[in-house]
Amino acid sequence: MGTGIPRRFRGVSFDRKPICDLDPPVLRDVRAFIRDIDDNLAEGRGRWFFGDVGTGKTSLAMLISMAAEKAGSSVAIYSVPRLLAEIKETYEDGSGRSYQQLFRALCEVELLHLDDLGAEKRTDWVIEQLYAIVNERWQDERSILVTTNLLDLDELRAQLGPRTVSRLAEMCGTPIPIMGADLRMAHRG
């Protein structure tokens, strides 16, 4: 379930770019979260990174996901558009699994990593799916890790619905801003 750690991020570390160049208070927070990964996941705590495109949000989130895996916790990593596509596939005849099987797996995994939240097209169906997953994890005190390019909470509420954003805020604490230039563009030849 999920993608696992994508190849591009398998070598990510605090000692390598782009992580080593990020804001020191952000790095302290991520290090502290990782240091207490077992307790954080047991208590249903997560993290929420927001900011401009290419600023290192996904790399930071991958550090946490890798630490959780290393500690023996189950982790599912999805870009939100891919997750929604997998949910839709469960509706097809001959699908390898039912919607209920996928939903249960998404709700029971110890850490659900949702990358690019807000990149999906906004529809009532999308809002319903994301709310159902986040609400179930919130009720069961299961950790969630979120990255988004949406910088404004009102914009995020409009995209996801206020109930979903409220639950994410409680689960993940204050959204952590990761601002700056697009590092992918800076590293182009």
N, C-alpha and C positions, 0 to 999 in steps of 0.2 A: 504494500500500500504506500502511496506517495512515491516520490522519486528517489529517496535516499539522498545522500550528499552528492550533488552534481559534480562531475569531474572538475569543472572550472574552480570549485571551491575546496577541493580536498586538501590543498596545501595552505589554506588560509591560516594565518597565525598572527598573534600580537606583534611579532617581530618583523613582519613582511608588509609591504605596501598592498593595499591602501590602508590597512589597519594602523600601522605604526605612525601614520601621519594625521590620524584623526584627533579630535579634541580630547585632551587628557581627562577632563571630568567624565566624558562619555566612556572612555576606556576604563576608568576606575569603576564606574557603575557595572559595566559588562564583566570585568574581572571579579568583582564582588558577587555578582549573580552566579557566575560559573563556579566560584569557590564554594558556594552554598547550593550547588545545583540540586542535590538530593532533597534538601529541605524546601527549596523553592518549588520544585515539582510536586512534592508531597503536599504542600500548602496551596497548590493551584495558582501560583504566581507566574506571571509571564513578563514579556517586554514588548514595547510598541515603539518602533523607530519610524520617524517620518522625515521627509525632506525632499530636496530636489533630486532629479534623475542623476544616477552615477556618483553618488556621494559616499557610498560604502555601507548603506543600510543592510543590504542582503549579505555582505561579507560579515558584518557584525552578528547578524542573526544566525549565519552558518556556524560561527564560533560557538554560539550557545547550543545549537542543535548537535554539533559534533561533541561537545562536552557532555550533553545528555546521553548520547549514544555510548560514549566511552564509559560513563557511569553505569551503563546497563539498562537505561530507560528506553522505552519504545518511542520512536519519533516518526512522524509522517510530515514530509515537506511537499507543499504544493504551491505553485503559482495559482492565484484564485481563478483566472480564466481556465486553466487546466482542470482544477478541481470541479468547476461547474460543468465542463465537458464530460468528465467522468461520471458525474451524477446523471447527466442526460443519457449517457450510454446505458445506464442501468434500466432505462425505460424501454430499450430496444429488445425485440424478441431475440433469443439466443445470447443475450448478454451473459457473461461469465458469473455475474453476481446480481443480487437484487438490490434495490434501493435501501432496504432495511439492513442488509449486510454491510453495505458501504457506510451508511449512516452510523451504525453501531461501531464500526471500526474507527471512524472519525471521532466519535465521542469517547471511546475507550483508550485510545493511544495516550501515552503519558504526556507527550508534548506534540501539539499540532502547530506546525510552522506554516503560516499563510503569507506568502510573498506577493507583493504588488496588489494588496487590497485596494480596491477603488479603480483598478484597471479594467474591470469587467463592465460590460454594458449594463446600465441600470434598467431593470424591469421589475415588476412586482414579483415574478418568480425568483429572480436573483435575490431580492431583499428577503423573501421568505426562506430560501435555502440557507443563506448566511445567518439569518436570525436563528433558525432552528439549530444549526451547529453550535453557534456561539452560546445560545441560551442553554443547551444541554450541557456543554462543558462548564458554563458558569454555575449551573445548579449542582453539578457533581464535583466542583472545585478542581477541574482539570486545567493544566497550564496551556497557554496559547502564546504564540510568538507572531508578531505582525510587523510587516513593513508596508509603507504606503507613500506615494508621492503627493497625496492630498495634504496640503499644508494647513488648511483651515478646518477647524472642527465643524463649523456649520456646513461646509462643503461635504465633509465626510458623513455628517448626519443626513444630508440630502441624498447622498449616494447609497448609504447602508440602512438608514432609518435610525431614529434617536434611541430606540431600545437596544439595538445592537451596539451602538457606539458607547452607550452608558455601561453596558456589561463589560465591554472590552476595557474601558477606562478603569473599572473596579478590578478586573483581573490583572491588568498590565501596569497599573499605576500611571503616573504622568507620562504622556507621550514624549519620547526623547528626540529632540531635533538633531538632524544630521545635515548640516548645510554646507554649501561650498560649490566649487566648480565641478562639472561633470568629469570625473577622473578617467572615465573610459575615453573621452575625447582628448584629454591631456596626454594620454599614453599612445595615441595614434602616431604612426610613423611620420 
